[in-house]
Amino acid sequence: MLRNPAAKYRPFPQVDLPDRQWPSRAITAPPRWLSTDLRDGNQALIDPMGAEKKTRFFDLLVEIGLKEIEVGFPSAGATEFEFISGLVQSNRVPDDVAIQVLTQSRADLIATSFDSLRGARQAIVHLYNAVSPAWREIVFGMTRAEVRDIAVMGAKLLRDGAAAQPDTDWHFEYSPETFSTAELDFSVEVCAAVMDVLRPTPERPLILNLPATVEAASPNIYADQIEWFCRNVPNRDSVVISLHPHNDRGTGVAAAELGLMAGADRIEGCLFGNGERTGNVDLVTLALNMYTQGIDPELDLSDIDRIIGTVEYCNQLPVHPRHPYAGELVFTAFSGSHQDAIKKGFAAQAQRNDELWRVPYLPIDPADLGRSYEAVIRVNSQSGKGGVAWVLEQDKGLKLPKRLQADFSRHVQALADTAGRELDANDIWQAFQRAYRLDDAQFFTLEAYEETRAPNGDRIFAGHVDAGGASQSVSGRGNGLISSVLAALADGCGIALDVVDYAEHAIGHGSDARAAAYVETTDAQGRTHWGVGIDEDVATASVRAVLSAANAAR
């Protein structure tokens, strides 16, 4: 890299728009959406889609709710032409969906485009030619007037091609390609010349697409360009301003959002941002950004994993684990402080009397996208007590007292450090069983017991405990069941414990519900020992919890 990049690169010029209005505007409604996955996205694939994959992708786009779908570049070859004409001839296109094709401003290519759509109920023909200085001077060697004449020639061919097939409801789109790096006055000049030919009206507007063919400036400059164009294009009420942002600077989504604030009506992009170089703007991220602001994007993304599966199959490209909203890890917290905040957020959400979503670190409810809460918190060496407790609650229904969470997290931390990997729910459950003697490694196990009341109200515990393989009768008296069990252990087994805290809760609901009991104890040396008991009966669960603590203390 150069020590002085200014010797090679120049900053993008600002737009002279001192009274710009877009910064004070907000997006309050979704735009018209156009998917270009089957055209722009497809041409960027290492192995372009065949008919089977394109059909599968088309069906997905319709199911999601796209009403405008760019289905291909008919003049690119037989595969493209046959797919497009096949959609039409097989009546696969719903009545409320308009398919769109792209063509350069060349007579033969435009004619092929109309041929591919023969018999369609409605269709959009998208015409384009590049207008920026670099293309005029380097690629074409043309003057402004010559470039404008190419656009006008193409517009006339659109008009005449539509007239030759009057049974189709034709709509037109024109793109001054490379708009974002062209002179704004020239873009308006070319678009106005196209409008003079096609004569759009408010009832039948022309789509003017203003692409950031290569993203070359910050998104605020793109917004300035859009607002300037909207102010200066003639007959603004007779055109639909469409945006086609690319993502070369990594700000395609921001450019699209600011462009909408600047007056645009329509967005072209791809699911999950596929496209040439760094991709087109991501329609999923844009739509869900709006959703989190309380705006219905009018796209159904409620089964995000199935959508991902189809897109990955058709594109043969993975969706990144950190992709906004869709990635495998975007709703996952490993950090202990994050986990604690999320856990508390879900607990608070459960106590609320309204549906307003307020959970730290989660800008959207994963359930709205068909995701479960199981993967929201995952455990590794960076995790804390809240995350461990969340996993146990989600997987086993156990709601650990706060001090027990801290005690158990030490065991999990040691396991994670030793394993050197993420711990799954089974790892954590096995560690929990080992830590609180719920597995086979127990010295004291309950065989049977009964509880009675003495005339003075004391509780009397009498039972049989397996102590290291030998059955032992124990009995004790106290003011409650737990104190009587502790007395029995002290008298019969020499285990003296005092109760510091006790908690219990149901696991599940109805006739299949079980009980979990937790007891915090101290021994004669002041050491803390936790016990956990699980049983169909809450009293038996509490007895098992005391025995669990006794196992830890011996």
C-alpha positions in Angstrom: 0.0 0.0 0.0 1.1 3.5 -0.7 2.2 5.8 2.1 0.5 8.6 0.2 -2.6 7.2 -1.4 -3.7 10.7 -2.5 -1.0 10.4 -5.2 -3.1 7.7 -6.8 -6.7 8.1 -5.6 -9.0 11.1 -5.4 -11.8 11.7 -2.9 -15.2 11.5 -4.4 -16.7 15.0 -5.0 -19.5 16.2 -2.8 -22.9 17.1 -4.2 -23.8 20.8 -4.0 -27.0 20.4 -2.0 -26.9 22.8 1.0 -30.6 22.5 1.7 -30.7 18.7 1.6 -33.9 17.3 3.2 -33.2 13.6 3.5 -31.3 13.7 6.9 -34.5 14.7 8.7 -36.7 12.1 7.0 -37.6 8.6 8.1 -38.5 5.4 6.3 -42.2 4.8 7.2 -43.3 2.3 4.5 -41.6 -0.4 2.5 -40.4 0.3 -1.0 -41.4 -1.7 -4.1 -39.0 -4.6 -4.1 -37.4 -6.2 -7.1 -35.3 -9.3 -6.8 -32.5 -9.6 -9.3 -31.2 -12.9 -7.9 -32.0 -14.7 -11.2 -30.2 -12.1 -13.3 -27.6 -10.0 -11.5 -27.1 -12.6 -8.8 -26.9 -15.5 -11.3 -24.3 -13.9 -13.5 -22.0 -13.5 -10.5 -22.0 -17.2 -9.7 -19.0 -19.5 -10.4 -21.5 -22.0 -11.9 -24.6 -20.2 -13.0 -27.9 -21.8 -12.2 -29.6 -24.2 -14.6 -33.3 -24.4 -15.3 -34.1 -26.5 -12.2 -32.3 -24.2 -9.8 -33.7 -21.1 -11.4 -37.2 -22.5 -11.2 -36.8 -23.4 -7.6 -35.4 -20.0 -6.8 -38.3 -18.3 -8.7 -40.8 -20.2 -6.7 -39.1 -19.2 -3.4 -39.2 -15.5 -4.5 -42.9 -15.7 -5.2 -43.5 -17.5 -1.9 -41.7 -14.8 0.0 -43.9 -12.2 -1.6 -41.8 -10.5 -4.3 -44.1 -8.9 -6.9 -41.3 -7.9 -9.3 -38.7 -10.4 -10.3 -35.9 -9.9 -12.8 -35.7 -13.3 -14.3 -32.8 -13.0 -16.7 -31.0 -11.6 -19.6 -32.7 -13.3 -22.5 -30.1 -12.5 -25.1 -27.3 -14.1 -23.0 -28.0 -17.6 -24.4 -30.4 -20.4 -25.0 -30.6 -21.4 -21.3 -31.7 -17.9 -20.2 -34.2 -17.5 -23.1 -35.8 -20.9 -22.6 -36.1 -20.4 -18.9 -37.9 -17.1 -19.3 -40.2 -18.2 -22.1 -40.8 -21.4 -20.2 -42.1 -19.4 -17.2 -44.5 -17.6 -19.5 -45.7 -20.6 -21.5 -46.2 -22.8 -18.4 -48.3 -20.1 -16.7 -45.9 -20.3 -13.7 -46.0 -16.6 -13.1 -48.9 -15.5 -10.7 -51.2 -12.8 -12.0 -49.9 -10.3 -9.4 -46.2 -10.8 -10.2 -44.4 -8.9 -13.0 -41.4 -10.6 -14.4 -38.6 -8.4 -15.7 -35.8 -8.9 -18.3 -32.7 -6.9 -18.9 -31.3 -5.7 -22.2 -28.6 -3.4 -23.4 -29.7 -0.7 -25.8 -29.1 -2.7 -29.0 -31.8 -3.6 -31.5 -31.1 -7.3 -31.8 -31.0 -7.7 -28.0 -34.2 -5.8 -27.4 -36.0 -7.9 -30.1 -34.8 -11.1 -28.3 -36.1 -9.7 -25.0 -39.6 -9.2 -26.4 -39.6 -12.6 -28.0 -38.8 -14.3 -24.7 -41.8 -12.6 -23.1 -44.3 -13.4 -25.8 -47.7 -14.3 -24.3 -46.9 -12.8 -20.8 -49.8 -11.2 -19.0 -47.6 -8.4 -17.7 -43.8 -7.8 -18.0 -41.1 -5.2 -17.5 -38.4 -4.6 -20.0 -35.3 -3.1 -18.5 -33.1 -1.0 -20.8 -29.7 0.3 -19.9 -26.6 1.9 -21.2 -23.6 3.3 -19.3 -23.4 7.1 -19.1 -20.4 8.0 -16.8 -17.2 9.7 -18.1 -15.0 6.7 -17.6 -17.3 4.6 -19.7 -17.8 7.2 -22.4 -14.1 8.0 -22.7 -12.4 4.7 -21.9 -14.8 2.0 -23.0 -16.9 3.6 -25.8 -15.0 6.6 -26.9 -18.2 8.5 -27.3 -19.5 12.0 -26.6 -22.4 12.9 -24.4 -24.7 13.3 -27.3 -23.7 9.9 -28.8 -24.4 8.2 -25.4 -27.8 10.0 -25.1 -28.7 8.9 -28.7 -28.1 5.2 -27.7 -30.6 5.5 -24.9 -33.2 7.3 -27.1 -32.8 4.6 -29.8 -33.4 1.9 -27.2 -36.5 3.7 -25.9 -38.0 3.8 -29.4 -37.4 0.1 -29.8 -39.2 -0.5 -26.5 -42.1 1.6 -27.6 -42.4 -0.2 -30.9 -41.8 -3.7 -29.5 -44.6 -3.2 -27.0 -47.0 -2.0 -29.7 -46.3 -5.2 -31.6 -47.6 -7.3 -28.7 -50.6 -5.4 -27.4 -52.0 -8.3 -25.4 -49.2 -7.9 -22.8 -49.4 -5.2 -20.1 -46.0 -3.7 -20.8 -44.0 -1.6 -18.3 -40.5 -0.1 -18.9 -37.4 0.6 -16.9 -34.4 2.6 -17.9 -31.1 2.6 -16.1 -28.4 5.2 -16.8 -25.8 2.6 -15.8 -22.9 3.9 -13.7 -25.2 6.6 -12.5 -23.4 7.1 -9.2 -20.1 8.0 -11.0 -21.7 10.1 -13.7 -22.5 13.8 -13.9 -25.9 14.4 -12.3 -27.0 16.9 -15.0 -26.2 14.4 -17.7 -28.1 11.6 -16.0 -31.2 13.8 -15.9 -30.6 14.8 -19.5 -30.5 11.2 -20.7 -33.5 10.1 -18.6 -35.5 13.1 -19.8 -34.8 12.1 -23.4 -36.0 8.6 -22.7 -39.1 10.0 -21.1 -39.8 12.1 -24.2 -40.0 8.9 -26.2 -42.0 6.7 -23.8 -44.3 9.4 -22.5 -44.9 8.1 -19.0 -47.9 9.4 -17.0 -48.7 9.2 -13.2 -51.0 6.3 -14.1 -48.4 4.5 -16.1 -45.0 5.7 -14.8 -41.6 4.8 -16.2 -39.1 3.2 -13.7 -35.9 5.1 -13.6 -33.2 3.0 -12.0 -30.3 4.9 -10.5 -27.6 2.3 -9.9 -24.4 2.5 -7.8 -22.9 0.1 -10.4 -19.7 0.4 -8.4 -20.0 1.9 -5.0 -17.5 4.7 -5.0 -18.6 7.1 -2.3 -20.1 7.1 1.2 -23.8 6.5 1.4 -24.6 10.1 2.3 -23.3 11.2 -1.1 -25.5 8.6 -2.8 -28.4 10.0 -0.9 -27.5 13.5 -2.1 -27.4 12.3 -5.7 -30.8 10.7 -5.4 -32.4 13.8 -3.8 -30.8 16.0 -6.4 -32.1 13.8 -9.2 -35.6 13.7 -7.7 -35.7 17.5 -7.6 -34.5 18.0 -11.1 -36.0 15.2 -13.2 -39.0 16.4 -15.2 -42.5 15.1 -14.4 -41.4 13.5 -11.1 -44.9 12.2 -10.6 -44.6 10.1 -13.8 -41.5 8.2 -12.8 -40.7 5.5 -10.1 -37.2 6.1 -8.8 -35.5 2.8 -8.3 -32.2 2.1 -6.6 -29.7 -0.7 -7.4 -26.9 -0.3 -4.9 -23.8 -2.5 -4.9 -21.7 -3.1 -1.8 -18.1 -2.3 -2.9 -17.5 -0.1 0.2 -19.5 -2.4 2.4 -22.3 0.2 2.8 -24.8 -1.0 0.3 -27.6 -1.4 2.9 -26.9 2.1 4.3 -26.9 3.6 0.8 -30.2 2.0 0.0 -31.8 3.2 3.3 -30.5 6.8 2.9 -31.6 6.7 -0.8 -35.1 5.8 0.3 -35.0 8.7 2.7 -33.9 10.9 -0.2 -37.0 10.1 -2.3 -36.5 6.7 -3.9 -39.6 4.4 -4.4 -38.1 1.0 -5.3 -35.1 -1.2 -4.4 -33.4 -3.8 -6.6 -31.2 -6.4 -4.8 -30.6 -10.0 -4.0 -31.4 -12.3 -1.0 -28.4 -12.2 1.3 -26.5 -9.8 -0.9 -25.3 -12.1 -3.7 -23.9 -10.3 -6.8 -20.8 -9.3 -8.6 -17.7 -8.3 -6.6 -18.9 -7.7 -3.0 -22.5 -8.2 -4.1 -25.8 -6.3 -4.5 -27.7 -4.8 -1.7 -29.2 -7.4 0.6 -33.0 -7.5 0.5 -33.2 -9.6 3.6 -31.2 -7.2 5.7 -33.1 -4.2 4.4 -36.5 -5.8 5.0 -35.7 -6.9 8.5 -34.1 -3.5 9.4 -37.5 -2.1 8.6 -39.3 -4.8 10.5 -37.3 -3.9 13.7 -38.6 -0.4 13.3 -42.2 -1.5 13.3 -42.6 -1.4 9.5 -44.2 -4.4 7.7 -41.7 -5.0 4.8 -44.4 -7.0 3.0 -42.0 -9.9 2.6 -42.4 -13.2 4.5 -39.1 -14.1 6.0 -40.7 -16.1 8.9 -38.9 -19.4 7.9 -35.4 -18.0 7.5 -33.6 -21.3 7.7 -35.6 -22.8 4.8 -35.0 -19.7 2.7 -31.3 -19.9 3.5 -31.3 -23.6 2.5 -32.8 -22.9 -0.9 -30.6 -19.9 -1.6 -27.4 -21.8 -0.6 -28.5 -24.8 -2.8 -29.2 -22.6 -5.9 -26.2 -20.3 -5.5 -23.8 -22.9 -4.2 -22.5 -20.1 -1.9 -22.8 -20.2 1.9 -24.6 -17.6 4.0 -22.0 -16.3 6.4 -22.5 -17.3 10.1 -22.3 -13.6 11.0 -24.7 -12.4 8.3 -27.2 -10.0 9.7 -30.4 -11.7 11.0 -29.8 -14.9 9.0 -26.3 -16.2 10.1 -26.1 -19.2 12.3 -24.4 -17.2 15.1 -26.1 -13.8 14.9 -28.5 -14.6 17.8 -25.8 -16.4 19.8 -24.0 -15.0 22.8 -20.8 -16.6 24.2 -19.8 -13.7 26.4 -20.8 -14.1 30.1 -22.0 -10.5 30.5 -24.0 -10.7 27.3 -25.5 -14.0 28.3 -26.6 -12.6 31.7 -28.2 -9.6 30.1 -30.1 -11.7 27.6 -31.2 -14.2 30.3 -32.6 -11.3 32.4 -34.2 -9.8 29.3 -36.1 -13.0 28.6 -37.2 -13.2 32.2 -38.4 -9.6 32.1 -40.2 -10.3 28.8 -42.1 -13.2 30.3 -43.4 -10.9 33.1 -44.6 -8.1 30.8 -48.2 -7.5 29.9 -47.5 -6.3 26.3 -45.8 -7.6 23.3 -43.1 -4.9 23.0 -39.8 -6.6 22.4 -37.1 -5.5 24.8 -34.3 -8.0 25.1 -30.7 -6.8 25.3 -28.4 -7.8 22.4 -31.3 -9.1 20.4 -32.8 -6.4 18.1 -35.4 -8.9 16.8 -37.2 -11.9 18.3 -35.5 -15.0 16.8 -38.9 -16.7 16.9 -40.3 -14.2 14.3 -37.8 -15.7 11.9 -38.6 -19.3 12.8 -35.6 -19.7 15.0 -35.7 -21.4 18.4 -34.2 -19.9 21.6 -31.9 -22.9 22.1 -29.0 -21.4 20.2 -29.3 -17.9 21.7 -26.8 -18.7 24.4 -23.9 -21.1 23.8 -21.2 -21.9 26.2 -17.4 -21.8 25.9 -14.5 -20.6 28.0 -15.8 -17.0 27.7 -19.2 -17.8 29.1 -20.6 -16.9 32.5 -23.0 -18.2 35.0 -26.0 -16.7 33.3 -25.3 -18.5 30.1 -24.8 -21.9 31.8 -28.1 -21.4 33.7 -29.9 -20.5 30.5 -28.8 -23.7 28.7 -29.9 -25.8 31.7 -33.3 -24.0 31.8 -33.9 -24.3 28.1 -32.7 -27.9 27.8 -33.8 -29.4 31.2 -36.2 -26.9 32.6 -34.0 -26.2 35.7 -34.1 -22.7 37.1 -31.0 -22.5 39.3 -30.8 -20.1 42.2 -28.3 -17.4 41.6 -25.7 -18.6 44.1 -26.0 -22.1 42.6 -25.4 -20.6 39.1 -22.2 -19.2 40.4 -21.2 -22.5 42.0 -21.9 -24.5 38.9 -20.2 -22.0 36.5 -16.9 -22.9 38.2 -17.3 -26.5 37.1 -18.3 -25.5 33.6 -15.4 -23.1 33.3 -12.9 -25.8 34.3 -14.5 -28.2 31.8 -14.4 -25.6 29.0 -10.7 -24.8 29.7 -9.8 -28.4 29.6 -11.9 -29.2 26.5 -10.8 -26.2 24.6 -14.0 -26.1 22.6 -17.6 -25.0 22.8 -19.7 -27.1 25.2 -23.1 -28.3 24.1 -26.2 -28.9 26.2 -25.2 -32.6 26.8 -21.7 -31.6 28.0 -23.3 -29.2 30.5 -25.9 -31.6 31.7 -23.3 -34.3 32.3 -21.2 -31.8 34.2 -24.2 -30.8 36.3 -24.9 -34.4 37.2 -21.3 -35.0 38.2 -21.1 -31.8 40.2 -24.2 -32.5 42.3 -24.0 -36.3 42.4 -27.0 -36.9 40.2 -25.2 -39.6 38.3 -24.2 -43.1 39.5 -21.2 -41.8 41.6 -23.3 -41.3 44.8 -22.5 -42.6 48.3 -25.9 -41.9 49.7 -29.0 -42.8 47.7 -32.6 -42.8 48.8 -34.2 -46.2 48.9 -37.5 -45.5 50.7 -38.9 -43.2 53.4 -42.0 -42.1 55.1 -42.8 -38.9 57.0 -45.1 -38.6 60.0 -46.1 -35.9 62.4 -45.5 -36.0 66.2 -48.2 -34.8 68.5 -46.2 -31.6 69.1 -46.1 -30.8 65.4 -42.6 -32.1 64.7 -41.9 -33.9 61.5 -40.4 -37.4 61.8 -38.4 -38.8 58.9 -37.8 -42.6 58.8 -36.2 -44.2 55.8 -33.6 -46.4 54.2 -30.6 -45.0 52.6 -28.0 -46.9 50.6 -24.7 -45.8 52.0 -21.8 -47.0 49.9 -23.6 -50.1 48.9 -25.0 -51.0 52.3 -28.7 -50.3 53.2 -28.9 -48.2 56.3 -32.0 -47.2 58.4 -32.1 -43.6 59.4 -34.6 -41.5 61.2 -34.7 -38.0 62.5 -37.0 -35.3 64.0 -37.3 -31.7 63.1 -39.8 -28.8 62.5 -39.9 -29.7 58.8 -39.1 -32.4 56.4 -35.7 -31.1 55.5 -34.7 -30.5 59.1 -35.8 -34.0 59.9 -33.7 -35.5 57.1 -30.7 -33.5 58.3 -31.2 -34.8 61.8 -31.4 -38.4 60.4 -28.2 -37.9 58.5 -26.4 -36.5 61.5 -27.6 -39.2 63.9 -27.3 -42.2 61.5 -24.4 -41.2 59.2 -22.4 -38.6 61.0 -23.0 -35.9 58.4 -23.8 -32.6 60.1 -25.2 -29.9 57.8 -27.0 -26.6 58.3 -29.4 -25.2 55.7 -28.6 -21.8 54.4 -31.2 -21.6 51.6 -33.8 -23.7 49.9 -35.7 -23.3 46.6 -38.0 -25.5 44.5 -40.0 -25.2 41.3 -42.0 -27.3 38.9 -40.6 -28.6 35.7 -43.2 -28.6 33.0 -46.9 -28.4 33.4 -49.9 -30.7 34.0 -49.9 -34.3 35.0 -46.4 -34.9 33.6 -44.8 -32.1 35.7 -41.9 -32.9 37.9 -40.3 -31.0 40.8 -36.7 -29.7 41.2 -35.4 -28.8 44.7 -32.2 -27.0 45.5 -30.6 -26.8 49.0 -27.6 -24.7 50.1 -25.9 -26.1 53.2 -22.8 -25.5 55.3 -20.8 -28.0 57.3 -19.1 -27.7 60.7 -16.0 -26.1 59.0 -18.2 -23.5 57.3 -17.8 -24.9 53.8 -20.7 -24.6 51.4 -22.3 -27.7 49.8 -25.1 -27.6 47.3 -27.6 -30.3 46.7 -30.1 -30.9 43.9 -33.0 -33.2 43.8 -35.4 -34.0 40.9 -38.5 -36.2 41.3 -42.2 -36.5 40.4 -43.0 -35.6 44.0 -41.8 -32.3 45.5 -41.2 -33.7 49.0 -39.1 -36.6 47.6 -37.2 -34.0 45.4 -36.3 -32.1 48.6 -35.1 -35.3 50.3 -33.0 -36.1 47.3 -31.5 -32.6 47.4 -30.4 -33.0 51.0 -28.8 -36.3 50.1 -27.1 -34.7 47.2 -25.6 -32.1 49.6 -24.6 -34.9 51.9 -22.8 -36.6 49.1 -20.8 -33.5 48.4 -20.0 -33.0 52.1 -18.7 -36.5 52.9 
